[in-house]
Each structure stands twice: as structure tokens, then as C-alpha cells.
Amino acid sequence: MLSKKVGKQLGHPTYSLTGWLVSKFFKWHNQILEENAVKLSNIQPNDTVLELGHGPGFGLQVASQLLTGPRGKLIGVDYSQYMHQMASERMKEQISRGKAVLYYSDLVAMPIEENTVDKVFHCNCYYFWPDLNMGATAIHRVMKPGGIMVTTLRLDSVIKAASMGVLTGDKWRPEVYMEALQSSGFTDVRMENKKERNITFQAVFATALK
């Protein structure tokens, strides 16, 4: 029961003590993943960049510093109202200048035009999507041809969460996620092991083929 409750809060934090604790967990656990997802995306000054499941907005902050060109734009999507409001407060300056826009939205319903996004990144996110194929298709829809998507995760932690019942089913398995990406129109889908500050993590790369 407890593991399911924690898993639910990780996927959809709410205004609650558990939701608040989850936000603190994101800061502690996700910082390296967020920073490296941004770095590995090779963001250029005038790119349009999308972060999915942005949580409190740490990755958005890092990405915004790279979008220095006049056409550089940052988009964030999260279906937790709590996380949306936390990130909106953190990014209020960029939002007021028109450099960032955040949507409180489900991934599949995100109000982003087709073929408009250069780079997409997310971390510790895909295992909470209700349907991997629908999620991957939604991402592919908004990306420009040749656009790059990067996913970061710590597979050892994910395996542990699955063994404890925090993550259920087989959606957490990287190979299942990668199969969904390939079937949705992505190419050059691969996973690489990375290491920083003595922490090993994984990065999944995919290119939007159109």
C-alpha cells in the first residue's frame, strides 16, 4: 500500500506532505540527471527546447541559461498542478520575458504545434506515462525532423523501485521504452552508460525521423 502511494506521488505529486517530500527528493536525486539531460541535448542558443515532466523546474533553469539567442524558447509540460506552480514560480522571470512557457497538461494533450521543437529532454519520467506508445507518438509529433530527444535515468534506482512495487508492470524497462520510441518514428534509438561525480546513470538518445 505504501509503495503504491509513493509511486503515485512520484508520478503525480499533489499538495500534501508526501508531495512536498517528493519535491525534495527530486532536488536531491534528479539534479545530476537534469543537468546531464540538458548537457547531452546539445542545446543551441536559438533552439526551441521542451522538457517533459519538469517537476520543480531545476532542469528548466539550467536549459534557460543556454537559450541566449533571440529565437531561443523554452517549453515545459507537467501534469501535476503542484509541480506546475512550483516551476512557474521558479521560472517567473523567463516567463515574463516571453522566453519560457509552461503548460499544466497531460503529455498526449500538450498544446504544442507539430514540427516546432528542436530538442526534448526528460528524466525519471517515462515509467509514469499511462501508455508508452501514445506518449512517444505525442513527442514525435511536436519535434522537427532530425530533432534530438534525451532521457536520463539511474537504472539501478529504477530496478530497485520496481522490486519494491513503487513501479509496476514492465514500462520501467528501458528496452520497452525504446521499442515504443522506434515504433513511433524515432531512429538511432540507443542507451549509453554515463558517469559524473562518481554516480553512474543512463542516457537514452533518439532522433525524430520524418
N, C-alpha and C positions, 0 to 999 in steps of 0.2 A: 504493500500500500504506500509506504513512504517513498520507495524508489520511483513508483509511478507518479507520485505527486511532484517529486524533484524533477523528473523528466519532463513533466508538463510545464513546470515553471521555466526550465531551461529553454524550451521551445517557444514559450509564450509567457514571458514574465508579466505579472499583474501587480497592482497596487496592494502589496501585502508584505509581511515580514519576510516570507520566503522569496518574494520577488525582489525585495531590496537586497537580500543576501546574494541572490543570483547576480544582481548588477555588480556587486563587489567581487564575486567570483570571476565575472567577465574581465574586470580590470586586472586581476591577478593572473588568470590563466590564459587570457587571449591576447595580451599585449604583444608578445613576440609573434604570434600568429598574424595579428592585424598588421603590424609593422612590415613583416615579410611578405604578406599578400600584396601590400602596396608596392613594395620594392620590386617584387618579381613581376608585377604587371607592366613595368617599364613605362610609366605614365609620362606623357609629353605635355608641355605647357598648354597646348590648345585642345587637348583631348576632352571628350565627354566621358566621364567615368561614373560607374554605377556600383554602389555597394549594396549587397543584399543582406538582410538581417543584421543591420548595422549596430544593433544594441545601443549602449550608451553613447556611441559616437566617437570612440577612440580612433578607429581606422579612418573615419571621415576627416578628422583633424589632420592626420598625417597626410592623407591624399590631397587635401586642400592646399597644403603648402607647396605642392608641385604644380598646381594648375595656375601658373603665373601669367599665361597668355591672355589676350583679350577675349578669346573664344573659349577658354577653359571653363568647364562646367562640371559640377559635382551633383550627383543624384543619389539619394538614399531611400531604401524601401524597408519597412519593418511592419509586421502585422501585430506587434504588441503596442498598444497605446502608451503604456508606461515607458517603453524604450523610445518610442517616437518623441515623446515630450522631453525626455532627458536629453536626447540628441539634439532636438530643436533648440533647447536652451544652450547647449554647448556650442552649437554652430550658428547662433543668432546673428553674429556679425557677418558671416559669409552669406547667410540667407538674406539679410537686409541689403547687402550689396548686389544681390542677384547672381552670386557665384555658386550658390547651392540651393537645392530644393529637396525637401524630404516628404515622402508620402507615407501616410499610415494606410497600408494596403497589403492585401494578400499578394504573393508573388505572381500568381496567374492573372490577377486582375490589375496589376500595376499599370497606371495610366501614362505609359511612355510610348512614343511613336516608334514604328518599325524602322529598323536600319539607321538608328541615330546614336548608338553608343559604341565608343571605341574600345573601352576596357571595362571589364566586370571583375569584381573580386568579392569573396566572402569567406568566412571561416567559421568552423563549428556550426554549420547551418543546414546542410542538405538533408541530414537524417531526420529533420523535423518536418520536411515537406510532406503533405498528405499523399502526393503522387509524384514520383521522381520524373517520370516521362513528361507529365504536364508542366512541371517546373522547368525542366531543361528546355522544352519547346518554347516556353514563355521567355526565357533568357535569350534563346537563339533568335526569336522574333525581333527583339529590340536592338540586336547588335548589327553593326556594319559588317559587310563582307570582309573577312580577314581579321575581324576583331578578336582580341585575346581575353580569355577568362582564366582566372587563377583561384583555386580553392586551397586553403591551408587547414591542416588538422594535425593533431597529435594522435596517431593511430593507437599507440599503447593506451592512452586515456580512453579512447573510444571503445576499444575492445573491453577494457575494464568496466566501463559504463554499461555495455551490453551484457556482460556477465552478471552484473548486479541487477539487471532488469530495468535500469534507467532508460535504456534504449531497447526497443522491442522490434521484432521482425528481422529482416535482413537488409533494410535500407541503409544501415550504417556501413555496410561493407563497401569499400572504395570501388571494387570491381562492379558492383551492382550500379552504383552511381555513374561510373564511367561508361557502362553499357547504355545507360539512359542518355548520356550526352551524345554518344555515337549515333544512336538511333534517331536523335532529334536534329541531326545535321551538323554536328561538330566533327572536326577532323584533328589529326595529330593529338589525340587524347592520350595523356601519359601521366604517370605519377613518379615523382622523384623524391628521394630522401634528402633532407637538408638538416643543417645543424648550426645553431647560434647560441652563444653563451652556455655551452655545454648541454643545450636542450635539442634533442632530435625531434624533427617534425616532418610531415609530408606535404608536398605541394602537387596538386593536380592541375595540369595545363590543358586547355582546349582552344581550338581556333574555329571561329564561325565560318563554315563553308556555305556559300550561297551562289 
